[in-house]
Amino acid sequence: MNSAKINGKEEPNPCLVQKVFVSEGDIIKKDDNHFMLEAMEMENIIKDLEGKR
């Protein structure tokens, strides 16, 4: 089984980045959306848990 690592965490299912919510240089606050992944017809929004630039 192939897997991808995102931020040190493994994603065992193939997925596509459907939407990116931030741009380079944006100030990111805690709980801001980063991007949306789609895998097996399910959408998952990846959020910031710490609030970093």
C-alpha positions in Angstrom: 0.0 0.0 0.0 1.4 3.4 -0.9 0.9 6.3 1.5 1.8 10.0 1.6 3.1 11.9 4.6 1.5 15.2 5.5 3.1 17.1 8.3 4.6 13.9 9.6 1.3 12.0 9.5 0.6 9.2 7.1 -2.3 9.3 4.6 -2.9 5.7 3.5 -5.5 6.6 0.8 -4.7 8.4 -2.4 -6.1 11.9 -2.3 -6.3 15.1 -4.3 -6.0 18.7 -3.0 -9.3 20.2 -4.2 -9.0 23.7 -2.7 -6.3 25.8 -1.1 -7.6 28.5 1.4 -4.3 30.3 2.1 -1.6 32.0 0.1 2.1 32.6 0.7 2.5 35.4 3.2 -1.0 35.1 4.8 -1.2 35.4 8.6 -2.8 32.2 9.8 -4.7 32.1 13.0 -5.6 29.1 15.1 -8.4 27.0 13.5 -8.0 28.6 10.0 -8.6 26.3 7.1 -5.5 25.4 5.0 -6.7 23.1 2.3 -9.3 20.6 1.3 -8.4 17.0 0.5 -10.7 14.6 -1.4 -10.3 10.9 -1.0 -12.9 8.2 -1.8 -15.6 10.9 -2.5 -15.1 12.3 1.0 -13.8 15.9 1.6 -11.6 16.7 4.5 -10.6 20.2 5.5 -7.2 20.5 7.1 -7.0 23.2 9.7 -4.2 24.9 11.6 -4.1 23.8 15.2 -1.4 26.2 16.5 -1.7 29.4 14.6 1.6 30.1 12.8 2.6 32.4 10.0 
